[in-house]
């Protein structure tokens, strides 16, 4: 494997980890998500 | 022995496909969040927005084989670029929609068409064409996992946008995001993988669209595969739409429900990637049998075990792992059966049955609840469908009908 390809793979790995952490943080900031789903879809 | 590693152009294409799927499916996944604020502002009943979404799903499914045929004939790049432009236009029109007619035009027609040009059947086929057959399933799994990731990150992002800048401005921001699909489409330019023995097959005349359709229609394993995807659509949409109501019926709070939704999203990423990876090592029909069987067992366990926060979280993790993991396996089987030349169109045909299943999963859940005040009949039907899923995939094989 060439150095540039290995570098690209490491970069992608770090980007995925960063985005995943960001996504989990966003879920913590939106605890009322379920309420939106419930109001939108459910026959109650 | 041929080199099975991902080539640089394929890696480049995978990155492009992953970003496009994350944007397209992510923005789509959050559409339901607009129902409440838009209906409230314009005094609509929930039926107005719901009709537009139902139209979108049906148009998306019905035109998918046609969009796929265009991608097969003219290339994925141009179809995805046009889809990205339509997607952006549809969201901008949705942002100024104040009547049911405009909503049906934007959400139903334009976004339905846009989704058919920017989602799984087109992008997975593009990736599948460029990958070595041994690595095709893994490549499809990576691209599918990116779509799942898009859903996981866009749901809370959209809600935060809605709460901070309002629904109309949030749609404009999303329109700018999906406009990025247009330049990203130019990353879909990896050449089709050519087998070392291709010269021996090159003399065989290529089949036309019509001939391949006739062949697919008569190929029983293909029809069973499509039937299996109906099961997937039904179960995913029934659980996605109606489980919040089920949890409310049983007295659970908003936090438990939100964690459940987040767990499905998070483990869906793991599930789709793992399914693609496993599909490259083991028989895809057998994996699908196991997957539908596990769905049935998970549903039975969820209904039979005493309902607690932990059984709900456990169900979220397991269903997340099994959520879209059917996608790379099902598309991979189509590629193995018929080759990659008409893969987008044939994957589109299978996807159509998924959308029909989705329609019935969403609709029948509501009908069941309206008539009986519970979801017992549709839960039972979902378990029966799991058995159907196991059975039909027993008769599916990956044997090549066409060698290309």
Interface residues (C-beta under 8 A of the other chain):
Chain A: X5 X8 X12 X16 X19 X20 X22 X23 X24 X26 X27 X29 X30 X31 X32 X33 X34 X35 X36 X37 X38 X39 X40 X41 X42 X43 X44
Chain B: X8 X11 X15 X32 X33 X35 X36 X46 X149 X152 X153 X155 X156 X157 X159 X160 X241 X242 X244 X245 X248 X249 X254 X255 X256 X257 X258 X260 X261 X262 X265 X266 X269 X366 X369 X370
